């Protein structure tokens, strides 16, 4: 178990989680103006909504750091451990980012926690279909496309642009958590590398 935790980069992952919370506390309210192709005024995307991309990136690195062939021969169900790790980290991010909001550092902590879940879900989807570290590009690419195309003409987020929605928007939570659930299921259903060769 200790070897698995070392391979899965638990300490760097927890460090990135703490660093992301620090960014939320210090810069969470600062917004980056993005020209929107479908909106008249563009969209101002708060850093708090993009900062959890760091978490999905480090998890992509952690989940793909091991030797896939060796891990497929393990007597332990490492896929379940991986999903438990992802669930634990995303739950911790929700709690920590919400605490950041409760202490008054930013109003966007809950939305950042939601986005962490969605980004990690997209990363897991990418890890299922794209090899290696490239899985981290899936949530980053989605964030860029959403920033450019996710605003309506009135500057409001479109229905699919969950990462831009207010934290009180139930639909955005369902989309983000649905991505996390779907990504976790697909991570568990990965074919063995021995069968692919």
Protein Blocks (a to p, Z undefined) as FASTA:
>chain_A
ZZmmmmnommmmmmmmmmmmmmmmmmmmpccddddfkbfnlpaddfklmmmmmmmmmmmm
mmmmpcfklmmmpmbdfklmmmmmmmmmmmmmmmmmmmmmmnopacklmmmmmmmmmmmm
mmmmmmmmpgcjllmmmmmmmmmmmmmmmpcfkopacfklmmlpcfklmklmmmmmmmmm
mmmmmmmmpccfklmZZ
